[in-house]
Amino acid sequence: MVKILLVEDNEMNRDMLSRRLIRKKFEVVIAVDGAEGVEMSISEAPDLILMDMSLPVLDGWEATRKIKANPQTQNIPVIAITAHAMTGDREKCLQAGCDDYDTKPVEFPRLLDKIKNLIGKESTK
């Protein structure tokens, strides 16, 4: 079973996304801030991370940089999930190390395609 680490501080977003992912047969583990997300990227060894960018303690950009800087976690694909949808926000997320980017409110079929593309890429390495 594919394990996804969902790093999201908003309870409603966490609940909605995790329930929908579980229905699609993903195992979901949850972190509520960026620091916890970095820790769980090591302890849980997820197959993919969904990273909110506006997080308490450590924002998603810095958390992603730390994950990508660690040899133990650097190959875990990270999808930025953010309400930041202005020109340049996608590039900012990719520069921080995210492998893809999606906006809130989440359009679940589109996000699912992005997850499948990244998981598929990882499994062919």
Salt bridges, closest charged atoms under 4 A:
GLU8 OE1 - LYS104 NZ 2.90
ASP15 OD2 - ARG19 NE 3.14
GLU44 OE1 - LYS3 NZ 3.04
ASP52 OD1 - LYS104 NZ 3.09
GLU62 OE1 - ARG65 NH1 3.05
ASP99 OD2 - LYS68 NZ 2.92
ASP100 OD1 - ARG90 NH2 3.86
ASP100 OD1 - LYS114 NZ 3.77
ASP102 OD1 - ARG110 NE 2.78
ASP102 OD1 - LYS114 NZ 3.74
GLU107 OE1 - ARG110 NH1 3.55
GLU122 OE2 - LYS125 NZ 3.24
